[in-house]
Amino acid sequence: MGDLNNDWVLWGSIAAVVLTVVSLAGFAWRAIQGMEGETGQTGDDDNAQQG
């Protein structure tokens, strides 16, 4: 059990929480933009409509 109380586990857990929060915030941002009817600014939608 002593191996679980080291710095790698602590920083790995913090990094996992940060990545989770960032990904959820990004998903929420895209969902809000989709509900408002805004199109993506990347140009992917334009390419899909041409073909």
The 8 nearest C-alpha neighbors of each residue, nearest first, counted from 0:
[[1, 2, 3, 4, 5, 8, 6, 9],
 [0, 2, 3, 4, 5, 8, 6, 7],
 [3, 1, 0, 4, 5, 8, 7, 6],
 [2, 4, 1, 0, 5, 8, 9, 7],
 [5, 3, 2, 1, 8, 6, 9, 0],
 [4, 6, 7, 8, 3, 2, 9, 1],
 [5, 7, 9, 8, 10, 4, 11, 3],
 [8, 6, 10, 9, 5, 11, 12, 4],
 [7, 9, 11, 6, 10, 5, 12, 3],
 [8, 10, 6, 12, 7, 11, 13, 5],
 [11, 9, 13, 7, 12, 8, 14, 6],
 [12, 10, 8, 14, 13, 9, 7, 15],
 [11, 13, 15, 9, 10, 14, 8, 16],
 [12, 14, 10, 16, 15, 11, 17, 9],
 [15, 13, 17, 11, 12, 16, 10, 18],
 [16, 14, 12, 18, 13, 17, 19, 11],
 [15, 17, 19, 13, 14, 18, 20, 12],
 [16, 18, 14, 20, 19, 15, 21, 13],
 [19, 17, 21, 15, 16, 20, 22, 14],
 [18, 20, 16, 22, 17, 21, 15, 23],
 [19, 21, 23, 17, 18, 22, 24, 16],
 [22, 20, 24, 18, 19, 23, 25, 17],
 [21, 23, 25, 19, 24, 20, 18, 26],
 [24, 22, 26, 20, 25, 21, 27, 19],
 [25, 23, 27, 21, 22, 26, 20, 28],
 [26, 24, 28, 22, 23, 27, 21, 29],
 [25, 27, 23, 29, 28, 24, 30, 22],
 [26, 28, 30, 24, 25, 29, 31, 23],
 [29, 27, 25, 31, 26, 30, 24, 32],
 [28, 30, 32, 26, 31, 27, 33, 25],
 [31, 29, 27, 33, 32, 28, 26, 34],
 [30, 32, 34, 28, 33, 29, 27, 35],
 [31, 33, 29, 35, 30, 34, 37, 28],
 [34, 32, 30, 36, 31, 35, 37, 29],
 [33, 35, 31, 36, 32, 30, 37, 29],
 [36, 34, 32, 33, 37, 31, 30, 38],
 [37, 35, 33, 34, 32, 38, 31, 39],
 [36, 38, 32, 35, 33, 39, 34, 40],
 [39, 37, 40, 36, 33, 44, 32, 41],
 [40, 38, 41, 37, 44, 42, 43, 32],
 [39, 41, 42, 38, 43, 44, 37, 45],
 [42, 40, 43, 39, 44, 45, 38, 46],
 [41, 43, 45, 44, 40, 46, 39, 47],
 [44, 42, 46, 45, 41, 47, 39, 40],
 [43, 45, 47, 42, 46, 48, 39, 38],
 [46, 44, 42, 48, 43, 47, 49, 41],
 [45, 47, 43, 49, 44, 48, 42, 50],
 [46, 48, 44, 45, 49, 50, 43, 42],
 [47, 49, 45, 46, 50, 44, 43, 42],
 [50, 48, 46, 47, 45, 44, 43, 42],
 [49, 48, 47, 46, 45, 44, 43, 42]]
